[in-house]
Amino acid sequence: MSIVAEAPGYLQVFSDSSVKRFASETVSDSAESYSNGFKFKDVIIDSSKPVTARLFVPDTEGSASRLPVVIYFHGGGFCISSTTWLGFHHFLGDFSVASQSIVLSVDYRLAPENRLPIAYDDCFSSLEWLTNNVSSEPCLKQADLSRVFLSGDSAGGNITHQVAIKALRSETCQVEIKGLMLIHPYFGSERRTEKEMAEGAAGDVAMNDMFWGLSIPEGSNRDYFGCNFEMQDVSAAEWSAFPAVTVYVAGLDFLNERGVMYAKFLAKKGVKEVALVETEGQQHIFHVFYPKSEATLVLQQQMSEFMKSH
């Protein structure tokens, strides 16, 4: 067998279509005991697929106040990563404390074994799970389903956009999505941007193209609607009903340009509230690699403030 696609240290895809993912440091499930101000618990969203998630709940002992819910979708080019990874675990646990919110972080099925739109469907099912389990799951006893926020980084930012559209079109979705928080979102197109054509960008372009080639439906190109947001058929009425959006970009991120383009596109389409927030001097998904850094603490505060204002 030969290797046909590789992200060194993370992923190898072989000529027989088999996939090898390299182990990363993870945090295993634990009892519902508080540590660092939060507790966490793994839950099953859909055992038939399977789709699981990790719940993070801040310590609110003595308080009966309702808490907003953040549904979070991890990044990884749709092909790697998990909510159990150490960086995601610490970032989301600390964020649940900083924002005083319940966080539901979804482990969707990965490509190339499960190509798009499977990740979109898996992640949308987490909204249905939330509705069906809010009364029976002890960790959700303070959940306020009238204040739900969708968030994710990189590919998870892309998923955030798609789940919001699916929720708008759903006749059964019973949660009220107040806002979207996209962190360093992963989008693309057949047309290259200036940054992608710049000298020295070939390595980043090749890696992005590889992940897109593994994740979009076979026979599609990068103008597939899940990659190129301009290609999706969304009505003016749907855009006008779109939740408030904040797009977080990092100054040194190769995908910075795509995030800026996305924010401008939403504003042009008539989305009522769109904001762009840049963290200067930081790389792609710095909050996952450095979940205790000052830049990450600032990001968590910015996201918390967005939530409080909605």
N, C-alpha and C positions, 0 to 999 in steps of 0.2 A: 504493500500500500504506500502511496505517496501522499504528502501533505499538499492540499490544494488551497488552503487558507490558514493564516496563522496570525494571532496576536500574541507575541512572545510573552510567556509567563502567565497567560490567561486562557488561551484557546488554541486548539488545533483541529482542523477539519480535514478528513482523509478522503481519498479517491473513492472509497466504498461508501461514502456518506456518513461514516461514523464520526463521532465528535468526542474529543478529550478536553475537559475543563480542568485547569490546575487548581489545586486546593488553595484557599485563602483563609486567613485567620477569621474565625467566626465566634459568635457568642451563642451558645446553645440555650434551649428553652429552660426556664427556671420556674420555681414556685412563685406565687404571687406575693413576693416580699419586696418591700421598698428598698432601693439602693440609689444613692445620689438623687433622691427626691422623686423617683418614679419607680413603678413596677412594670413588668412586661409579661406577656403571655402569648404563646402561639395558638392560632385558631385555624380551623379548616373552613375555607370558603366554599370549595366544591371538591369533594373526595373523588369524584369520577374522572377528574381531568389530570392530575390534581392541581388545585390552586389553594395556597395557604396564605396566611398573613401573620404579622406580629403586631399586637396591641401594646401601646405605651400609654400609661395613665399616670398623671402627676399625683403626688401625695396631697390630698385635700381633706385630711382628717379633721372632723369637726365642722366641715362645710357641706351644705346641701345644694350649693349653687350649681346650675347647669353649666356644662362645659361644651365649647365648640368642638367639632370633630374635623381633623385633617386626614384625608385619605392620600397616602403618599405612594408614588410609583418610582422605584429605583431605576437608575440608569445602567448602562453597560452595552450600548449598541444593539439592544434587544437580544443579545446572544450570551451575555455573561452577567455575573453579579447576583446578589441575593440580599434581602433585607436583614439576614443574619450576619452579613459581613460586619466586622468590627467597626469600621468607620460609619456605616449607616446606623448601626445600633446606638453608638454614642451620640451621633448627631441628632437622631430622632428622639431618643430618650431625653436628652438635654433640652431639645426644642419643646417637648411636651411640658416641661417644667417652665421654660421661659415664656411660653405662650399660654400656659394654663389651659391646655387642650388635650383631648384624647387623640392619639395618632394611630391610624390603621395603615400599616405598611404592607403592601401586597407583593407576594411572590408569584408572579405570572409565569406561564410556560414560555420557554426560551426558543429562539430560532438558532440554527436553521431547521431543527426538528419540527418546530411549530412556527411557521412563517406568519407574518402579518396577513390578515387583521386579528389573528388569534390573541395576541397580547391585549389588544383593545377590548375584545369581548371578555377576556378573563378579568381585566381590571374593572370593567363596567359591572361585572357580576358582584364585585365587592360592595357596590351601592345597594344592591338588592339584599345581600347578606346582612348588611348593616340594618336595613329596615326590618328584616325578618327576625333579627336576634337582639334588637335593642331592649326588649323586655325580659329576655331570658339569660343574657350574658352578664354576669356580675360586674365585669369591667366597664360595661356600658351604662351602668345605672344612672350616671350623671350626664349622659350624652344628650346634646341638644341637636336634633336632626333638622331644626330650622336654621342652623348656622353650621353648614358643612363647607369645607374648603378643599379643593383639589390641588395637589402639588406633586412635583417630581423633578428630578435632575436629568439632564442629557436626554437619553431615550425616554426617560420617565416624564420629562417636560413635554415631549412630543405626545406621549400617552395622555397626559393631562388635557391637552387640547382636544384629542379625539374623544375621550370619555365625556368631556363637557358637551360636545356636539351630540353624542349618543343620549345623554341625559335630557337635552332639550327636546329630542325627538321621541323620547320614551313616554308612553301613556301610563306606565306603571311605576316610574321612579317617584318615590315619596319623600326623598330628602330635598332640602332647599339649598342649592349651591350658591353661596354668597360671593365666592371669589376664587380665582385661579392664581397660583404662584409657580411660575415656570423658572427653574434654575438652570441656566446654561443650556437651553433647549437644543435638541438635535434634529435639524431639518436639512433638506438638500434639494437639488434639482439637476436636471441634465445641463442646464446653463451654469457655467462656472462664474463665481463672483470674482471681484478684483483680488481679494485676499487669496483665493484658491489658485489664481493664475500668477501670483507673485513669485519671485525668485526664492527658492528654498522651501516652497510649500509642497513639493511633490510627495514627500513622505506622509504628511498629514492627509493629503488628498487621497492617496492610495489606501491608507488605513480606513478612512471614511467610506470610500467606495467598496472596500471589502466587506465592511459591516452591512452596508446597504444591500450588497449583492447576496448576503446570507439571510437577510431578514425580509425583504420584500418578496411578493409571490413570484415564483419562477415564471419567466417570460415577461416580467415587468421591467421597467427602467426607473430611473430616479425621478421621473415625473409621475410616478404612482402617487395617489392622493395622500398616502400616509407619510411620504417623504416630502413632496412639494405641496405645501399648504395652499398654494394658489390654484391648484388643480381640483380641489374639492368643491362639489356643488352644494353651496350653502346659501339659503335664501336671505333676502334683505330683512325679512321678519325675524329669522333666526339670529342674524347678526345683532339686530337691535335688542334681542332678549338675552344676549350673551352676558355672562357674569362679569364683574370687574376683574381686570387682569393686571398683574404686575410681572414683568419679565426681568429677571436678574441675570446680568451678564458679567463676565470677568474680563478685565482689560487685556490680559495676556492669552486669552483663550482663542484658539483657532476658530471656534464656532461663534465668537462674539458677533461677527457680521451677520450671521443667520438670525441670531436673537434680535438684533436691531431691526432687521428686515421684517421679522414676524410682528414686532410691536407696531411698526409703521403700517403694515398691511391691515392689522385689526383696526387701527384708528381710521384708515381710509375706508374700511368697510362699514363704519358707523357704530362700532362697539363703543358704548357710552363712556367707559372709564378704562383707559390703558396707561400704564406707567412703565418707565424703563429705569432700572437702577443698576449702575455699574460699580463694581468693586475694582479699583485700579490696582495694578501690580500683582494680580492673582491669576492662577492658571485654572484650567477646566476642572470642575468639581473639587475645588480646594477644600470644601467643607467635609468631603468624605475622606480625603487623605490626611487632613489636619482638623479633626472635629473639635479640638480644644483650643484652636488658634484664636487670636484676637479678631481676625477677619471673619471667622465663623461665628463668633459671638455677636459681632455687628450684624451679620446676615440674619441670625436668629431674631435679633431685636427688630430689624426692619420688617421681617415677616410677621412678627407679633403685632407690630404697630398697624400693619395693613389689616390684619384680622380684627383688631379692636375697633377700627374705623368702619367695619362692615358688619 
